[in-house]
Amino acid sequence: MRVNVIGGGLAGCEASWQLAKYGIQVSLYDMKPKKFTPAHHYKNLCELVCSNSLKASRIESSAGLLKAEMELLGSLIVPCAKETSVEAGGALAVDREKFSDLVTAKIKSNPLINVIQDEITKIPTDEYTIIATGPLTSDSLAKAIQEYCGDYLSFYDAASPIVTFDSLDKDLIFSASRYGRGDADYINCPMNKEEYLEFYNALVGAETVQLKDFETVAFKVYEGCMPIEVLAKRGEDTMRFGPLKPVGLIDPRTDRRPYAVVQLRKENREGTLYNLVGFQTNLKFGEQKRVFSKITGLQNTEFIRYGVMHRNSFINSPKLLNRDFSLRKNPNVYFAGQITGVEGYIESAMSGIIAGHSMARKLLGKPQINLPLDTMCGAMCNYISDEYITNFQPMGCNMGILPELPTRIKDKKLKYAEYSKRALNSLEEAIKKVSDY
């Protein structure tokens, strides 16, 4: 018995790992390094291209809860992320290359997983297949999916620049986490009003990459990955209530809260590289150097990667997929990852776990793990398969998709902690009901 998994990202690797745990042979197809998307550059599997953060770790957060549920379901990605983590306050952030290398080593050392470095251009509809090609699916396969599935949608998002630590002006910046949380894991670039307005005016007047004709028509920016220049054009103070918000931070040079703050987060374990938090951008490379160098402490910064804009594609999952990520018109074909409309790294990996478990148990004639709606996994699965959704858009994990608690709790932190406690108990019970798990 063999299953094709197309795509070597987070979802594809998780799906392959789960299938192999059931003793099923897997052919994992990844077109790298023969061919790269516009946003990918590293040769190995599970390359993170937008951010190096897998979101919050605390259990009373939606992301922390989701990762805890994933570990209960046997995740490959979460333990690898923890092993290759870098300091990031309350978030789980990773050293990109070490994370990719570790996942690749585990996948390739599994005797049941055969990694095939080749591009798939057609859907093998007569074979057991999981399509996990992500939001950057190659043009040829995207066309094949569109022809087979119809109702195909697309949007675009952006990646942040990365700078070297050594090139930062240490006299003008300070290390701290917001409200003193964590171990001063973020570098903060404080700006007064005059400095902020100079940066703001340069940003809104900067030149962006010229979109192609088809991009101009189809271009839609997903709110969760808004280019910084698009956000700035919504109003002079918009950035100060978003990624440049100064709340919870005190500049030790003045003992006062800055007018605005740009935060930098570790990109690797050694702390030699940092990314500009929330600075996804479509500015031309020369403009990025000119404009971002106006930020306090970044005047002589060395940019080792500029931000880029790239295409993201996703199917209209509520019209096409079942709750287990199988295709309604062909139960032998599953989808997983951001192409299904789950938005985010961990959400993508979660869908791969579910798709892998679901297909394996179906092929082996085992009862499915019934994911309760009060779990984050169950709620996300329900969202992507809800036929009543008429204007489907990608969505990441959030507490708002969970059913209300039987007793109202006003304190948000206590309420979310109770959500998490209920979810983990529910998932543990669901797993216990499947005796052979």
C-alpha positions in Angstrom: 0.0 0.0 0.0 1.4 3.4 -1.1 0.3 7.0 -0.8 1.6 9.9 -2.9 2.2 13.1 -0.9 2.9 16.1 -3.2 4.7 18.9 -1.5 7.6 18.9 1.1 6.5 21.7 3.3 5.0 21.6 6.8 1.8 19.9 5.8 3.4 17.4 3.4 6.0 16.4 5.9 3.4 16.0 8.7 1.2 13.9 6.4 4.0 11.7 5.4 5.1 11.2 9.0 1.7 10.2 10.1 1.2 7.7 7.2 4.5 6.1 7.9 3.6 5.6 11.6 0.8 3.4 10.4 3.2 1.3 8.3 2.1 2.8 5.0 4.7 3.5 2.2 4.9 7.1 1.2 6.3 8.7 -2.0 6.9 12.3 -0.9 7.4 14.6 -4.0 9.1 17.9 -3.7 10.3 19.9 -6.7 13.3 21.5 -4.8 16.2 21.7 -5.5 15.4 21.2 -9.2 12.9 24.0 -9.2 12.2 26.8 -6.7 9.2 29.1 -6.2 9.9 32.9 -6.2 10.0 32.8 -2.4 11.9 29.6 -1.7 15.8 29.5 -1.7 16.8 26.6 0.7 17.4 23.1 -0.6 15.8 21.1 2.2 12.2 20.3 3.2 10.0 22.6 5.4 11.6 25.9 4.5 9.9 28.8 6.3 9.7 31.7 3.9 7.6 34.4 5.6 8.4 34.4 9.3 10.4 32.2 11.6 7.8 32.3 14.3 5.3 29.5 15.0 3.3 32.0 17.1 2.7 32.1 20.9 3.7 29.3 23.2 1.4 30.0 26.2 -1.3 27.4 26.5 -4.1 30.0 27.0 -3.5 31.3 23.5 -5.0 29.8 20.4 -1.6 29.0 18.9 -0.3 27.5 22.1 -3.4 25.3 22.3 -3.1 24.2 18.7 0.5 23.2 19.2 -0.4 21.2 22.3 -3.1 19.4 20.4 -0.7 18.7 17.6 1.7 17.1 20.0 -1.1 14.9 21.3 -1.7 13.7 17.7 2.0 12.8 17.2 3.3 15.9 15.5 6.7 15.9 13.8 7.0 19.6 13.4 6.4 20.9 16.9 9.1 18.8 18.6 11.5 19.8 15.8 10.6 23.5 16.3 11.3 23.2 20.0 14.6 21.6 19.4 15.8 24.3 17.0 14.1 27.3 18.8 15.6 30.7 19.3 14.6 33.2 21.9 11.4 35.1 21.0 9.7 36.2 24.2 6.5 34.2 24.5 6.6 32.9 20.9 8.0 29.7 19.5 10.5 30.9 16.8 13.1 28.7 15.1 16.4 28.9 13.4 15.1 28.4 9.9 18.0 26.3 8.5 18.4 24.1 11.5 14.7 23.5 11.6 14.6 22.6 7.9 17.7 20.4 8.3 16.3 18.5 11.3 12.9 17.8 9.7 14.6 16.7 6.5 16.9 14.3 8.4 14.0 12.7 10.2 11.9 12.3 7.0 14.8 10.9 5.0 15.8 8.5 7.7 12.3 6.9 7.8 12.5 3.7 5.8 8.8 4.0 4.8 9.2 7.5 3.2 10.8 7.9 -0.2 11.6 11.5 -1.0 11.4 12.1 -4.8 12.8 15.5 -6.0 10.6 16.1 -8.9 7.8 18.4 -10.0 4.3 16.9 -10.3 2.2 18.6 -13.0 -0.9 16.5 -12.9 -3.1 15.1 -10.2 -2.8 11.3 -9.9 -6.6 11.0 -9.4 -6.5 7.2 -9.7 -4.0 6.8 -6.8 -4.1 7.6 -3.1 -2.8 11.1 -3.0 -2.4 14.0 -0.6 -1.8 17.4 -2.3 0.1 19.6 0.1 1.8 22.0 -2.4 1.1 25.1 -0.3 0.2 28.6 -1.3 3.0 28.7 -3.8 1.9 25.8 -6.0 3.7 25.7 -9.3 1.8 27.1 -12.3 1.4 23.8 -14.0 0.0 21.9 -11.0 -2.2 24.9 -10.0 -3.7 24.8 -13.5 -4.4 21.1 -13.1 -6.0 21.6 -9.7 -8.1 24.4 -11.1 -9.3 22.3 -14.0 -10.1 19.4 -11.7 -11.7 21.3 -8.8 -12.9 24.6 -10.2 -13.7 27.4 -7.7 -10.1 28.3 -7.4 -9.1 31.5 -5.5 -5.8 33.3 -5.0 -4.3 36.1 -3.0 -0.8 37.5 -2.4 1.2 38.1 0.7 4.7 39.3 1.6 7.9 38.4 3.5 9.9 40.6 5.9 13.6 41.7 5.4 16.4 40.2 7.5 19.3 42.2 8.8 22.6 41.4 10.6 23.0 42.1 14.3 26.5 43.4 13.9 25.3 46.2 11.6 22.8 47.6 14.1 23.6 50.8 16.0 23.7 49.5 19.6 23.7 53.0 21.1 20.3 53.8 19.7 18.4 50.5 20.3 17.5 48.5 23.4 16.5 44.9 24.1 13.2 44.2 25.9 10.0 42.2 25.5 6.7 44.0 25.7 5.5 44.4 29.4 8.7 42.7 30.5 7.6 39.3 29.3 10.3 36.9 28.3 14.1 37.6 28.6 14.4 40.8 26.6 14.2 38.7 23.4 13.3 41.6 21.0 15.5 44.4 19.8 13.6 47.6 19.9 14.2 50.6 17.6 12.5 53.6 19.4 11.4 56.7 17.4 10.2 60.1 18.5 7.4 61.8 16.6 9.8 63.7 14.3 11.7 60.5 13.4 8.5 58.5 12.9 7.0 61.1 10.6 10.2 61.2 8.5 10.0 57.4 8.2 6.3 57.4 7.5 6.5 60.0 4.7 9.4 58.1 3.1 7.4 54.8 3.3 4.2 56.1 1.8 6.1 57.7 -1.1 8.4 54.8 -1.8 8.2 52.9 -5.1 6.8 49.4 -5.1 7.4 46.5 -7.5 5.3 46.8 -10.6 2.7 44.1 -10.7 2.0 42.2 -13.9 -1.3 42.8 -15.6 -2.9 39.6 -14.2 -1.7 40.4 -10.7 -3.2 43.9 -10.8 -6.6 42.4 -11.5 -6.3 39.5 -9.0 -4.3 41.3 -6.3 -5.9 40.9 -2.9 -3.8 41.4 0.3 -4.7 39.1 3.1 -5.2 41.1 6.3 -3.0 38.9 8.4 0.1 39.5 6.2 -0.4 43.2 5.2 2.6 44.8 3.5 3.9 47.6 5.7 3.5 50.2 3.0 -0.1 49.3 2.4 -0.8 49.5 6.1 0.9 52.9 6.3 -1.3 54.3 3.5 -4.4 53.7 5.6 -3.4 56.6 7.9 -0.5 58.4 9.6 -1.1 56.6 12.9 -2.1 53.2 11.6 1.3 51.6 12.1 1.5 52.9 15.7 -1.5 50.8 16.5 -0.1 47.8 14.6 3.5 46.6 14.3 5.0 49.8 15.5 2.9 50.2 18.7 5.0 51.4 21.6 2.8 50.1 24.4 4.5 48.0 27.1 8.0 49.4 26.2 10.1 51.9 28.0 13.2 53.4 26.3 16.0 53.2 29.0 17.6 56.3 27.5 14.6 58.5 28.3 12.7 56.4 30.9 9.6 57.1 28.7 7.5 55.2 26.3 8.6 56.0 22.7 6.3 57.5 20.1 6.7 54.4 17.9 8.8 51.3 18.1 10.1 48.9 15.4 10.8 45.5 16.8 13.4 43.0 15.5 13.2 39.3 16.3 16.0 36.7 16.3 16.3 34.8 13.0 18.8 32.2 14.1 19.9 30.6 17.4 23.2 32.4 17.4 21.5 35.8 17.2 23.5 37.0 14.2 20.4 37.6 12.1 17.2 39.5 12.9 14.0 40.1 11.0 11.8 43.2 11.1 8.6 42.2 12.8 5.5 43.0 10.8 7.6 44.5 7.9 6.3 42.3 5.1 6.8 44.5 2.0 6.5 44.8 -1.8 8.9 47.8 -2.0 11.7 47.6 -4.5 15.0 46.4 -3.0 16.7 49.8 -3.3 13.7 51.5 -1.7 13.7 49.1 1.2 17.4 50.0 1.9 16.6 53.7 1.6 13.4 53.8 3.6 14.1 51.2 6.3 17.5 52.8 7.0 15.6 55.8 8.4 14.5 53.6 11.3 16.4 54.4 14.5 19.4 52.1 14.8 19.2 50.8 11.2 21.0 53.7 9.6 23.9 51.5 8.5 22.2 48.2 8.6 23.3 45.3 6.4 20.3 43.6 4.7 21.0 40.0 3.9 17.5 39.4 2.5 15.0 42.0 1.3 11.3 41.5 1.6 9.5 39.9 -1.4 6.0 39.6 -2.6 4.7 36.2 -3.7 1.6 34.5 -4.9 -0.6 32.5 -2.5 -3.3 30.2 -3.8 -6.1 28.3 -2.1 -9.1 26.2 -3.1 -12.7 26.9 -2.1 -12.5 24.2 0.5 -16.1 24.5 1.9 -17.4 23.6 -1.5 -14.8 20.9 -2.2 -13.5 19.2 1.0 -14.8 17.0 3.7 -13.9 17.6 7.4 -11.0 15.1 7.1 -9.6 17.1 4.2 -10.6 14.5 1.6 -12.0 15.7 -1.7 -15.8 15.2 -2.0 -15.7 14.3 -5.7 -12.8 11.8 -5.2 -12.3 10.3 -1.7 -8.9 9.0 -2.8 -7.5 12.5 -3.0 -6.9 14.7 0.0 -5.6 18.2 0.3 -3.5 19.7 3.2 -1.8 22.9 4.1 -2.4 26.5 3.2 -3.8 25.6 -0.1 -6.9 24.5 1.9 -7.4 28.0 3.4 -5.9 27.3 6.8 -3.6 30.3 7.3 -0.3 30.0 9.1 2.6 27.6 9.6 1.1 25.6 12.5 -2.3 25.5 11.0 -0.8 24.1 7.8 1.1 21.5 9.7 -2.0 20.6 11.7 -4.0 19.9 8.5 -1.2 17.6 7.3 -1.5 15.7 10.6 -5.2 15.3 10.2 -5.0 14.4 6.5 -2.3 11.8 7.2 -4.2 10.2 10.1 -7.5 10.2 8.2 -6.2 8.6 5.0 -4.1 6.0 6.9 -7.0 4.9 9.1 -9.4 4.8 6.1 -7.0 2.6 4.1 -6.4 0.3 7.1 -10.1 0.1 7.9 -9.7 1.7 11.3 -12.2 4.0 12.9 -11.5 7.7 12.5 -10.4 9.9 15.4 -13.4 12.1 15.9 -12.1 15.6 16.6 -14.5 17.4 18.9 -15.6 20.9 17.9 -14.4 22.4 21.1 -10.8 21.5 20.1 -8.8 23.9 18.0 -8.1 21.1 15.4 -11.7 20.2 15.3 -12.9 23.8 14.9 -10.4 24.4 12.1 -11.5 21.3 10.3 -15.0 22.4 10.6 -14.2 25.8 9.2 -12.7 24.6 6.0 -15.5 22.2 5.3 -18.5 24.4 6.3 -20.7 24.4 3.2 -22.7 27.4 4.4 -19.7 29.7 4.0 -20.3 31.8 1.0 -17.2 34.1 1.0 -14.5 31.8 2.0 -11.2 33.4 3.1 -8.1 31.9 4.7 -8.1 31.9 8.5 -5.6 31.1 11.2 -6.4 29.5 14.6 -8.3 31.8 17.1 -10.4 31.3 20.1 -13.4 32.8 18.4 -14.1 29.7 16.4 -14.5 27.6 19.6 -18.0 27.1 21.1 -18.8 29.2 24.1 -18.2 27.9 27.6 -21.3 26.8 29.6 -20.4 29.4 32.2 -19.5 33.0 31.2 -16.0 34.1 32.3 -15.4 37.8 32.0 -11.6 37.7 32.4 -10.2 37.0 29.0 -7.1 35.2 30.2 -9.0 32.9 32.5 -11.6 32.3 29.8 -9.0 31.3 27.3 -7.3 29.1 29.8 -10.6 27.3 30.4 -11.0 27.0 26.6 -7.6 25.3 26.4 -8.3 23.0 29.4 -11.6 21.9 27.9 -10.0 21.3 24.4 -7.1 19.2 25.6 -9.4 17.1 27.8 -11.8 16.6 24.9 -9.0 15.6 22.5 -7.5 13.1 25.1 -10.9 11.5 25.4 -11.4 11.3 21.6 -8.0 9.6 21.3 -8.8 7.2 24.1 -11.9 6.0 22.2 -9.6 4.9 19.4 -7.9 2.0 21.2 -5.3 1.3 18.5 -3.9 4.8 18.2 
